[in-house]
């Protein structure tokens, strides 16, 4: 059975994303693997003043929790994402990212001010092509 690993800055996947994973990849909720709390905190808080990002703990997480052909959602700090996507590709994992459609809504409040809201709706996961 394939697994779907999640390496991103959000807590959990949306229900629409889980449905997509089940329908498109045949991977069920119990085979979706999230970062533990410590790794999740690290992934969300790379020091912007450092010249390099160390992704070795995320590489180990992927090796420990997946096999060739498994899917890895990678989104976050741009430099770390590029490095981890390359790692996944070279280790025969399938790196993907979420795509969304933005819907803008403009409303006029009681003062006549225009308030613009953007709603992002998940569409699908797309494979990184590097």
C-alpha positions as CSV (number, residue, x, y, z in Angstrom):
1,X,0.0,0.0,0.0
2,X,1.3,3.4,-0.9
3,X,1.7,6.2,1.6
4,X,1.2,10.0,1.3
5,X,3.6,12.0,3.5
6,X,2.8,15.6,4.4
7,X,5.6,18.2,4.8
8,X,4.0,21.6,4.9
9,X,3.2,24.5,7.2
10,X,-0.5,23.8,7.9
11,X,-1.8,21.6,10.6
12,X,-3.7,19.0,8.7
13,X,-5.1,18.4,5.2
14,X,-8.5,19.7,4.2
15,X,-11.2,17.1,3.7
16,X,-11.3,17.9,0.0
17,X,-7.6,17.1,-0.2
18,X,-8.0,13.8,1.6
19,X,-10.9,12.9,-0.8
20,X,-8.6,13.8,-3.7
21,X,-5.8,11.5,-2.3
22,X,-8.2,8.6,-2.0
23,X,-9.8,9.0,-5.4
24,X,-6.7,9.9,-7.4
25,X,-4.0,7.8,-5.7
26,X,-6.0,5.1,-3.9
27,X,-4.4,6.1,-0.7
28,X,-6.7,6.1,2.4
29,X,-6.6,8.4,5.4
30,X,-4.8,5.9,7.6
31,X,-1.9,5.9,5.1
32,X,-1.4,9.7,5.3
33,X,1.6,10.5,7.4
34,X,2.2,13.9,9.0
35,X,5.3,15.4,10.5
36,X,5.5,15.0,14.2
37,X,5.1,18.1,16.3
38,X,8.9,18.9,16.6
39,X,9.5,18.4,12.8
40,X,6.4,20.5,12.0
41,X,7.7,23.3,14.2
42,X,11.1,23.1,12.5
43,X,9.6,23.1,9.0
44,X,7.5,26.2,9.8
45,X,10.3,28.2,11.4
46,X,13.5,28.2,9.3
47,X,15.7,31.1,10.5
48,X,15.5,33.7,7.7
49,X,18.9,35.1,8.8
50,X,20.7,31.8,8.2
51,X,22.5,31.3,4.8
52,X,21.6,27.6,4.6
53,X,18.7,25.5,5.6
54,X,19.3,22.0,7.1
55,X,16.8,19.5,5.9
56,X,18.5,16.4,7.0
57,X,15.9,15.6,9.7
58,X,13.2,15.8,7.0
59,X,15.2,13.6,4.6
60,X,15.4,11.0,7.4
61,X,11.6,11.4,8.1
62,X,10.9,10.6,4.4
63,X,13.3,7.6,4.4
64,X,11.9,6.2,7.6
65,X,8.2,6.6,6.6
66,X,8.1,5.9,2.9
67,X,9.2,3.6,0.1
68,X,9.9,4.1,-3.6
69,X,6.9,5.4,-5.4
70,X,5.2,6.9,-2.3
71,X,3.9,10.5,-2.6
72,X,5.3,13.4,-0.6
73,X,3.5,16.8,-0.3
74,X,6.2,19.4,0.0
75,X,5.3,23.1,0.6
76,X,7.0,25.7,2.7
77,X,10.2,27.7,2.8
78,X,11.3,28.0,-0.8
79,X,14.9,26.9,-0.3
80,X,14.0,24.0,1.9
81,X,11.2,23.0,-0.5
82,X,13.6,23.0,-3.5
83,X,16.1,20.9,-1.6
84,X,13.5,18.4,-0.4
85,X,11.9,18.0,-3.8
86,X,15.3,17.2,-5.2
87,X,15.9,14.7,-2.4
88,X,12.5,13.0,-3.1
89,X,13.1,12.8,-6.8
90,X,16.6,11.3,-6.3
91,X,15.2,8.8,-3.9
92,X,12.3,7.7,-6.1
93,X,9.6,9.4,-4.1
94,X,7.0,11.5,-5.9
95,X,7.0,15.1,-4.7
96,X,3.7,17.0,-5.2
97,X,2.2,20.4,-4.3
98,X,-1.3,21.6,-3.8
99,X,-3.0,23.8,-6.5
100,X,-5.9,26.1,-5.7
101,X,-8.3,28.5,-7.4
102,X,-8.7,31.9,-6.0
103,X,-12.1,33.5,-5.9
104,X,-12.3,37.2,-5.1
105,X,-15.3,38.8,-3.4
106,X,-15.7,42.6,-3.2
107,X,-18.2,44.0,-0.7
108,X,-19.0,47.6,0.2
109,X,-19.3,48.2,4.0
110,X,-21.6,50.7,5.7
111,X,-19.0,53.4,5.3
112,X,-18.7,52.9,1.5
113,X,-15.3,51.3,1.8
114,X,-14.6,48.3,-0.5
115,X,-13.5,45.2,1.3
116,X,-11.9,42.5,-0.9
117,X,-11.7,38.9,0.3
118,X,-9.9,36.1,-1.4
119,X,-11.0,32.6,-1.0
120,X,-8.6,29.8,-2.1
121,X,-10.3,26.5,-3.0
122,X,-8.2,23.4,-3.3
123,X,-8.2,21.9,-6.9
124,X,-5.7,19.1,-7.0
125,X,-2.1,18.0,-6.3
126,X,0.4,18.5,-9.0
127,X,3.7,16.6,-9.4
128,X,6.9,18.7,-9.3
129,X,8.7,18.3,-12.6
130,X,12.4,19.0,-12.1
